[in-house]
Amino acid sequence: MDNDFVIYDFYDQMRKHQTLLAFQGVVSQDLLSRLASSLKRKSSQEDSKIGRRIFAIFIELSQNVSLHSIEKSYSIKEDKPIGVGYLLVSEADDHFLISSSNLIENSALDHVMERCQHINSLDDVELKKYYKEQRRAPQRLDKPGANVGLIDMVRKSNNPLVGEAYPHPDYPSQSFLTITVRLDK
């Protein structure tokens, strides 16, 4: 451990940002179900509708890490490599922030950022239409999922996606992709 790391400073930051959940590691289905049920209990204490939305957005972001992170760890239980990343849920007086971060190849980064910008540019009617188009589209051969996760998060939150990229300090062809969704109370 780095001698400059002070656990209390970490705790203090988590407390100041009213962190409900913070996780770093392998995002397996087993772990995901345990974290999600804990989050569901904590968030539904406020309002069950908000709790369901937090839960749905958290699941989408977690699946993105699990499926798309280029940093992998092999899961014996699931018998396949699983994505490694970060998940964070915090609360403010008038909103929640749900975030994920994982490693991505820079060659894929532009596509993800452009997709976020496109989705953010759509109004409610256009978003619904785009969602339906994507659901009907054939599944991509090289990518799992229905390609609607980012769209669904915007529809559930009524807020834009915030996508940020941070270059990997040791590998210039990789970046940490962070997606944050704000959910108003």
Order of alpha helices (4+ residues) and beta strands (2+ residues): alpha-beta-alpha-alpha-beta-beta-beta-alpha-alpha-alpha-beta-beta
